[in-house]
Amino acid sequence: MDLKESDTFTLQYPQNSGFDKTDIHFYSGKVDLDSIYFSNTGSNIKRLFVTDTNIAALECMKDFISRFLPENTIKNIKINDVFKNGSDFLLVLGPGEAFKTVQNVLKIVSTAIDEDFNRNSLFVSIGGGVLCDMTGFAASMFKRGIEVEFVPTTLLADVDAAIGGKTGCDFESYKNMIGAFYPARALHVFSSFIQTLPEKEYLSGLAEALKTALLFSPEMTELFKTKQKDILSRNPEIINTIITECAKAKASIVFKDFKERGERAFLNLGHTFGHALESTAGLGSVTHGEGVAWGMARAAELSFNLGLCSEKYKTECLSLISSYGYDAKSIPHCLSGQKQAQLIKAMHKDKKNSSSSVKVILQKNFQDTFITEVSDNDILNVLKD
């Protein structure tokens, strides 16, 4: 079939970053990885495709997976299976946050070593934020760095995780504690993957899209306020708009502040609270987006308590978050008992902190964001029923 490319956007990196660019290709219609990776049969570069058992089982992946093993055996794929097709290899990892470990990063590296990959080889992640993060991190380490491409399959990866070069894995129950800045040379974004997502995963990515809207786009904020039915029903036109606008917004920030010394830190709105919730609840038991949405609600409450925003902003922010079904309560339902001390401890472990205070991203109003440090008592006050 003919691949339909609806838009291409290039993320340029600063001259002192050590990187050139990421070409972001947006496609409409059916997922068609064969046209991207197998239309040119003259290349002998070794490629390692990394996916997980859930993605490998998708109907839209059948043609691609069948290049590596017979179609009637796809349902028998197991975690850590490796398959070969000429100079191409397919590694299948386990799905979700529970598998975002240094051991799985090293599994990617060891597979490349076992198959005699060199510095001219290519890693390709086909998956959500977890796989993009791990594959990018593995690429940054293998022989001191080889090229990597991402095919994001979740809304979370489309709008945030796959863009801008942050890679890594979790460590000892703490989110993204190990990693590197190492961007992909290309992203291939098929919005049709979004229709395959379980509702929980769709809402997880939607929280990151909402965050981007609140940070940078009055138009998208209005879209979230007025087009809730279309957004929740995954209207393809609305989804395309959200993905492209979020990708371009993040790309603009990454160009200005690649190593997160300033404005890029705004992208962590809700994340200090959210990562703490993920760690306290147990990594994988709360989606990243659920954590971020709850964290944005706590940030709005904190900003109001400190006299930094109006009650109108706080009320609108909490109402918008709640209207999409996210938990905005002081202590979310996923935590049993009094967990304030554990949440605050986890917030102090956040990699962005460098003092005894906790660094947070707050807003004075929509699209009016700043960074500040707050005390444990300030945090405790927004974690009380």
C-alpha positions as CSV (number, residue, x, y, z in Angstrom):
1,M,0.0,0.0,0.0
2,D,1.0,3.6,-0.4
3,L,2.0,5.2,2.9
4,K,0.1,8.5,3.5
5,E,2.4,11.0,5.2
6,S,0.2,13.9,6.4
7,D,2.9,16.1,7.9
8,T,6.6,16.3,8.7
9,F,8.2,18.4,11.4
10,T,11.9,18.7,12.2
11,L,13.1,19.2,15.7
12,Q,16.4,21.0,15.5
13,Y,18.8,20.8,18.5
14,P,21.0,23.6,19.7
15,Q,24.6,23.7,18.3
16,N,26.2,22.9,21.6
17,S,24.0,19.9,22.3
18,G,26.0,17.4,20.3
19,F,23.0,16.4,18.3
20,D,21.6,17.5,14.9
21,K,17.8,16.9,14.5
22,T,14.9,14.6,14.9
23,D,12.5,14.3,11.9
24,I,9.0,13.7,13.1
25,H,6.8,12.1,10.5
26,F,3.0,12.0,11.0
27,Y,1.0,9.4,9.0
28,S,-2.7,9.0,8.4
29,G,-4.4,5.7,7.7
30,K,-3.4,2.2,8.5
31,V,-0.1,1.4,10.3
32,D,2.4,0.4,7.6
33,L,5.9,-0.3,9.0
34,D,6.8,-2.3,5.9
35,S,6.8,0.8,3.7
36,I,9.2,2.5,6.1
37,Y,11.6,-0.2,6.9
38,F,11.4,-2.8,4.1
39,S,10.7,-0.7,0.9
40,N,14.5,-0.4,0.3
41,T,15.9,-3.9,0.1
42,G,19.5,-2.7,-0.7
43,S,20.5,-1.9,2.9
44,N,22.6,-4.4,4.8
45,I,22.8,-2.3,8.0
46,K,21.9,-4.4,11.0
47,R,18.7,-3.3,12.7
48,L,17.4,-4.3,16.1
49,F,13.6,-3.7,16.5
50,V,12.4,-3.7,20.1
51,T,8.8,-4.2,21.0
52,D,6.7,-5.9,23.7
53,T,4.3,-8.9,23.8
54,N,1.2,-6.6,23.8
55,I,2.2,-4.7,20.7
56,A,3.4,-7.8,18.9
57,A,0.0,-9.3,19.3
58,L,-1.9,-6.3,17.7
59,E,-3.7,-7.0,14.4
60,C,-2.1,-3.9,12.8
61,M,1.4,-5.3,13.5
62,K,0.7,-8.7,11.9
63,D,2.4,-8.0,8.6
64,F,5.5,-6.6,10.2
65,I,5.8,-9.4,12.8
66,S,5.2,-12.0,10.1
67,R,8.5,-11.0,8.5
68,F,10.3,-12.5,11.6
69,L,8.1,-15.6,12.3
70,P,5.2,-17.5,10.8
71,E,1.9,-15.9,11.3
72,N,0.4,-18.9,13.0
73,T,3.0,-18.8,15.7
74,I,2.7,-15.1,16.7
75,K,0.4,-15.9,19.6
76,N,3.2,-18.0,21.1
77,I,5.7,-15.2,21.4
78,K,7.3,-15.1,24.9
79,I,9.1,-12.4,26.8
80,N,12.8,-12.0,25.7
81,D,12.3,-13.9,22.5
82,V,14.6,-12.9,19.7
83,F,13.8,-13.4,16.0
84,K,15.9,-12.9,12.8
85,N,15.1,-11.9,9.3
86,G,18.3,-11.4,7.3
87,S,20.3,-8.6,8.9
88,D,17.2,-7.5,11.0
89,F,16.4,-8.7,14.5
90,L,13.3,-8.4,16.7
91,L,13.5,-8.4,20.5
92,V,10.2,-8.8,22.4
93,L,10.2,-7.5,26.0
94,G,7.6,-7.6,28.7
95,P,5.0,-4.8,28.6
96,G,4.5,-1.8,31.0
97,E,6.3,0.0,33.8
98,A,7.1,-3.1,35.7
99,F,9.6,-4.0,32.9
100,K,11.3,-0.6,32.8
101,T,14.4,-1.9,34.4
102,V,18.1,-1.6,33.9
103,Q,18.1,-5.4,33.3
104,N,15.9,-4.9,30.2
105,V,18.0,-2.0,29.0
106,L,21.0,-4.4,29.2
107,K,19.0,-7.1,27.5
108,I,18.8,-4.8,24.4
109,V,22.5,-4.2,24.6
110,S,23.4,-7.9,25.1
111,T,21.2,-8.8,22.1
112,A,23.1,-6.4,19.9
113,I,26.4,-7.8,21.2
114,D,25.4,-11.4,20.6
115,E,24.4,-10.6,17.0
116,D,27.6,-8.6,16.2
117,F,26.1,-5.2,15.8
118,N,28.5,-2.3,15.1
119,R,28.4,1.5,15.4
120,N,26.7,1.8,12.0
121,S,23.8,-0.3,13.2
122,L,20.3,1.0,14.2
123,F,18.0,0.4,17.1
124,V,14.2,0.9,16.5
125,S,11.7,1.0,19.3
126,I,8.1,0.1,18.4
127,G,6.2,0.9,21.6
128,G,5.1,3.4,24.2
129,G,7.2,5.6,26.5
130,V,8.7,2.7,28.4
131,L,10.2,1.1,25.3
132,C,11.2,4.4,23.8
133,D,13.0,5.3,27.0
134,M,14.8,2.0,27.3
135,T,15.7,1.6,23.7
136,G,17.1,5.1,23.5
137,F,19.1,4.6,26.7
138,A,20.5,1.3,25.3
139,A,21.4,3.1,22.1
140,S,23.3,5.8,24.0
141,M,25.4,3.2,25.7
142,F,26.1,0.6,23.0
143,K,29.6,1.2,21.7
144,R,29.3,4.8,23.1
145,G,26.3,5.6,21.0
146,I,24.5,4.4,17.8
147,E,21.5,5.8,16.0
148,V,18.0,5.1,17.2
149,E,14.5,5.6,15.8
150,F,11.1,5.4,17.5
151,V,7.7,4.3,16.3
152,P,5.5,5.4,19.2
153,T,2.4,3.4,19.8
154,T,0.7,5.2,22.6
155,L,-0.7,8.7,23.0
156,L,1.8,9.3,25.9
157,A,4.7,8.6,23.6
158,D,3.3,10.5,20.7
159,V,2.8,13.7,22.7
160,D,5.7,13.6,25.2
161,A,7.8,10.6,26.0
162,A,9.3,9.9,22.5
163,I,10.1,13.6,21.8
164,G,13.2,15.4,23.0
165,G,15.8,12.9,23.9
166,K,15.1,11.9,27.5
167,T,15.9,8.2,27.9
168,G,16.3,5.9,30.9
169,C,14.8,3.4,33.2
170,D,13.5,3.1,36.8
171,F,15.7,2.0,39.6
172,E,14.9,0.7,43.1
173,S,11.2,1.8,42.9
174,Y,12.1,5.4,41.8
175,K,11.1,6.7,38.4
176,N,13.6,7.4,35.7
177,M,16.5,7.5,38.1
178,I,19.1,6.3,35.5
179,G,19.3,7.7,32.0
180,A,20.8,10.1,29.4
181,F,19.8,12.8,26.9
182,Y,19.9,10.9,23.6
183,P,17.3,11.8,21.0
184,A,16.1,9.6,18.2
185,R,17.1,10.6,14.6
186,A,13.5,10.0,13.5
187,L,10.0,9.4,14.9
188,H,7.3,7.7,12.8
189,V,3.9,8.6,14.3
190,F,0.8,6.7,13.3
191,S,-2.3,8.2,15.0
192,S,-4.3,5.0,14.2
193,F,-2.3,3.2,16.9
194,I,-4.4,5.3,19.4
195,Q,-7.5,3.4,18.5
196,T,-6.0,0.1,19.7
197,L,-5.2,1.4,23.2
198,P,-7.0,0.2,26.3
199,E,-9.0,3.0,27.9
200,K,-6.6,3.3,30.8
201,E,-3.6,3.8,28.6
202,Y,-5.4,6.3,26.4
203,L,-6.3,8.4,29.4
204,S,-2.7,8.1,30.6
205,G,-1.5,9.8,27.5
206,L,-4.4,12.3,27.5
207,A,-3.2,13.6,30.8
208,E,0.2,14.6,29.3
209,A,-1.6,16.2,26.4
210,L,-3.7,18.2,28.8
211,K,-0.6,19.2,30.7
212,T,0.9,20.5,27.4
213,A,-2.3,22.5,26.7
214,L,-2.2,24.1,30.2
215,L,1.4,25.0,29.8
216,F,1.6,26.4,26.2
217,S,-1.7,26.6,24.3
218,P,-4.9,28.6,25.1
219,E,-6.4,27.0,22.0
220,M,-5.8,23.5,23.1
221,T,-7.0,24.3,26.6
222,E,-10.2,25.5,25.1
223,L,-10.4,22.3,23.1
224,F,-10.2,20.3,26.2
225,K,-12.9,22.4,27.8
226,T,-15.3,22.3,24.9
227,K,-14.7,19.1,23.0
228,Q,-14.7,16.6,25.8
229,K,-17.1,14.1,24.1
230,D,-15.0,14.0,20.9
231,I,-11.8,13.7,22.8
232,L,-13.0,10.8,25.0
233,S,-14.5,9.0,22.0
234,R,-11.1,9.3,20.2
235,N,-12.3,11.3,17.3
236,P,-9.5,10.8,14.7
237,E,-9.4,14.5,13.6
238,I,-9.2,15.7,17.2
239,I,-6.6,13.1,18.0
240,N,-4.5,14.2,15.1
241,T,-4.7,17.8,16.2
242,I,-3.7,17.0,19.8
243,I,-0.7,14.9,18.7
244,T,0.7,17.3,16.2
245,E,0.2,20.4,18.4
246,C,1.7,18.7,21.5
247,A,4.7,17.4,19.5
248,K,5.4,20.9,18.0
249,A,5.0,22.6,21.4
250,K,7.4,20.2,23.1
251,A,9.9,20.4,20.2
252,S,9.9,24.2,20.5
253,I,10.8,24.0,24.2
254,V,13.4,21.3,23.7
255,F,15.2,23.5,21.1
256,K,15.3,26.4,23.6
257,D,16.5,24.3,26.6
258,F,17.8,20.8,25.6
259,K,19.4,19.9,28.9
260,E,16.5,21.2,31.0
261,R,18.4,24.1,32.6
262,G,15.3,26.4,32.5
263,E,12.1,26.5,30.6
264,R,12.0,22.8,29.7
265,A,11.5,22.0,33.3
266,F,8.0,23.4,32.9
267,L,7.2,20.1,31.2
268,N,7.4,18.6,34.7
269,L,4.1,20.2,35.8
270,G,2.5,17.6,37.9
271,H,5.4,15.3,37.7
272,T,7.0,15.8,41.1
273,F,3.8,14.8,42.8
274,G,2.9,12.3,40.1
275,H,6.2,10.4,40.2
276,A,6.0,10.2,44.0
277,L,2.5,8.7,43.7
278,E,3.7,6.1,41.2
279,S,6.6,5.2,43.5
280,T,4.5,5.1,46.7
281,A,1.6,3.1,45.1
282,G,4.1,0.7,43.5
283,L,5.5,1.2,40.0
284,G,3.0,0.0,37.4
285,S,0.0,0.1,39.7
286,V,-0.8,3.7,38.7
287,T,-0.4,4.9,35.2
288,H,2.0,7.7,34.5
289,G,-0.8,9.9,33.3
290,E,-3.0,9.2,36.4
291,G,0.0,10.3,38.5
292,V,0.5,13.5,36.4
293,A,-3.1,14.4,36.5
294,W,-3.3,14.0,40.2
295,G,0.0,16.0,40.5
296,M,-1.4,18.9,38.4
297,A,-4.4,19.1,40.8
298,R,-2.0,19.1,43.8
299,A,0.1,21.8,42.1
300,A,-2.9,24.0,41.6
301,E,-3.9,23.6,45.2
302,L,-0.4,24.3,46.4
303,S,-0.2,27.4,44.2
304,F,-3.5,28.7,45.7
305,N,-2.4,28.0,49.3
306,L,0.8,30.0,48.7
307,G,-1.2,32.9,47.4
308,L,0.3,32.6,43.9
309,C,-2.8,31.9,41.9
310,S,-6.5,32.9,42.1
311,E,-9.2,30.7,43.4
312,K,-10.8,30.9,39.9
313,Y,-7.7,29.3,38.3
314,K,-7.6,26.6,41.0
315,T,-11.2,25.8,40.6
316,E,-11.1,25.7,36.8
317,C,-8.0,23.5,36.9
318,L,-9.3,21.0,39.3
319,S,-12.7,20.9,37.6
320,L,-11.1,20.3,34.2
321,I,-8.9,17.5,35.5
322,S,-11.8,15.8,37.3
323,S,-14.1,16.1,34.2
324,Y,-11.9,13.6,32.4
325,G,-12.2,11.1,35.3
326,Y,-8.8,11.7,36.9
327,D,-8.5,11.6,40.7
328,A,-7.9,15.1,42.0
329,K,-8.4,14.4,45.7
330,S,-5.8,15.2,48.3
331,I,-5.0,11.5,48.8
332,P,-6.1,9.5,45.8
333,H,-8.1,6.3,46.1
334,C,-5.2,4.1,44.9
335,L,-3.4,4.8,48.3
336,S,-4.8,3.1,51.3
337,G,-4.2,4.7,54.7
338,Q,-2.2,7.7,55.5
339,K,0.7,7.9,53.0
340,Q,1.7,11.5,53.3
341,A,5.2,10.8,54.8
342,Q,6.0,8.3,52.0
343,L,4.9,10.7,49.3
344,I,7.0,13.5,50.7
345,K,10.0,11.1,51.0
346,A,9.6,10.1,47.4
347,M,9.4,13.7,46.3
348,H,12.7,14.4,48.0
349,K,14.2,11.5,45.9
350,D,13.1,13.2,42.7
351,K,16.1,13.7,40.4
352,K,15.3,17.4,39.9
353,N,15.9,18.3,43.6
354,S,19.2,19.6,44.8
355,S,18.4,20.9,48.2
356,S,16.5,20.1,51.4
357,S,13.4,21.8,49.8
358,V,11.3,20.3,47.1
359,K,11.3,21.9,43.6
360,V,7.9,22.1,42.0
361,I,6.4,23.5,38.9
362,L,3.4,25.8,39.6
363,Q,1.1,28.1,37.7
364,K,-0.3,31.5,38.4
365,N,-2.8,31.0,35.5
366,F,-3.1,28.9,32.4
367,Q,0.1,29.3,30.3
368,D,1.7,31.3,33.2
369,T,4.2,28.9,34.7
370,F,7.1,29.2,37.1
371,I,9.5,27.0,39.2
372,T,9.8,27.3,43.0
373,E,10.9,25.4,46.0
374,V,8.6,24.6,48.9
375,S,8.8,23.1,52.3
376,D,7.5,19.8,53.5
377,N,4.8,21.6,55.5
378,D,3.6,23.3,52.3
379,I,3.3,19.9,50.6
380,L,1.7,18.3,53.6
381,N,-1.1,20.9,53.5
382,V,-2.2,19.8,50.1
383,L,-2.1,16.1,51.0
384,K,-4.6,16.4,53.8
385,D,-8.2,15.3,53.4
